[in-house]
Amino acid sequence: MRPARLIPFWAAIIAVLLFVEVAELTHLFTLPVQSAVGNLLSFIFALVFTTILALVGAIFIGIYISHRLQSPTGFTPFEEEMLKMRADVSRLREDVAELKAARDPAGPESLRTGDREAGR
């Protein structure tokens, strides 16, 4: 699903949960104890349903936490290769600067003036 489609879905879920919370606070769902004992099948079904929902939620939370703990947080192989290439380029620049300095002891300024004189 695209994220734009998920926004109304989650808004509806939140609205339903808010309704259930308000209904619980106003005792809309309050049932007497006699009804739970009187209808034993409904009571067992409610317990099993709640247990299954709790287990599924716990499994999803466990999957999420284990994924976050085991996922690599370092650089990707591509990023590592780019960092190595950057270090190589820096080293090559230093080597070229050393070669230029060894070739012309007067420094890079004399090379520029020499290029100007040669161009005249």
C-alpha positions in Angstrom: 0.0 0.0 0.0 1.1 3.5 -0.7 1.5 5.8 2.4 -1.3 8.1 1.1 -3.7 5.2 1.3 -2.6 4.3 4.8 -3.5 7.6 6.4 -7.3 7.2 6.2 -7.0 3.6 7.3 -5.1 4.4 10.5 -7.3 7.4 11.1 -10.3 5.1 11.1 -8.6 2.6 13.4 -7.8 5.4 15.9 -11.4 6.7 15.7 -12.7 3.2 16.5 -10.3 2.8 19.4 -11.3 6.2 20.8 -14.9 5.2 20.6 -14.2 2.0 22.5 -12.3 3.9 25.1 -15.1 6.4 25.6 -17.6 3.6 25.7 -15.5 1.8 28.4 -15.2 5.0 30.5 -19.0 5.6 30.3 -19.6 1.9 31.3 -21.4 1.2 28.0 -19.9 -2.3 27.9 -20.4 -3.2 31.5 -22.0 -6.6 32.0 -23.1 -8.1 35.2 -21.1 -11.1 36.5 -24.1 -13.3 36.2 -24.1 -13.0 32.4 -20.5 -14.2 32.3 -21.3 -17.2 34.4 -24.7 -17.8 32.8 -23.3 -17.9 29.2 -20.1 -19.9 29.8 -19.5 -20.4 26.0 -19.3 -16.6 25.4 -17.0 -16.2 28.3 -14.6 -18.9 27.1 -14.7 -17.5 23.6 -13.9 -14.0 24.9 -10.9 -15.3 26.9 -9.5 -17.3 23.9 -10.0 -14.4 21.5 -8.2 -12.0 23.9 -5.4 -14.5 24.4 -4.9 -15.0 20.7 -4.9 -11.2 20.1 -2.3 -10.8 22.9 -0.1 -13.5 21.4 -0.3 -12.1 17.9 0.6 -8.6 19.2 3.5 -10.0 21.3 4.8 -11.8 18.2 4.7 -8.7 16.1 6.4 -6.6 18.8 9.1 -9.3 19.1 9.7 -9.4 15.4 10.0 -5.7 15.3 12.4 -5.5 18.2 14.6 -8.4 17.0 14.7 -6.8 13.5 15.8 -3.5 14.9 18.5 -5.2 17.1 19.9 -7.4 14.3 19.8 -5.0 11.4 23.2 -3.6 10.5 23.6 0.1 11.4 27.0 0.6 9.7 27.8 1.6 6.2 26.5 -0.3 3.2 29.2 -2.0 1.0 28.7 0.7 -1.6 29.3 3.4 1.0 32.4 1.6 2.3 33.8 1.4 -1.3 33.2 5.1 -1.8 35.0 5.9 1.4 38.0 3.7 0.3 38.0 5.5 -3.1 38.0 8.9 -1.3 41.0 7.8 0.8 42.7 6.6 -2.4 42.1 9.9 -4.2 43.4 11.9 -1.2 46.5 9.7 -1.1 47.0 10.2 -4.9 46.7 14.0 -4.5 49.3 14.0 -1.8 51.6 11.9 -3.9 51.2 14.2 -6.9 51.9 17.2 -4.7 55.1 15.5 -3.4 56.2 14.7 -7.0 55.6 18.3 -8.1 57.6 19.6 -5.1 60.4 17.1 -5.8 60.5 18.1 -9.5 60.5 21.8 -9.0 62.0 22.9 -5.6 60.8 26.5 -6.1 57.2 25.4 -5.6 54.0 25.5 -7.6 54.3 29.3 -8.1 57.3 28.9 -10.4 55.4 26.4 -12.5 52.6 28.9 -13.0 55.1 31.7 -14.0 57.0 29.2 -16.2 53.8 28.3 -18.0 53.1 32.0 -18.6 56.5 32.6 -20.0 56.3 29.6 -22.3 53.0 30.9 -23.6 54.4 34.3 -24.6 
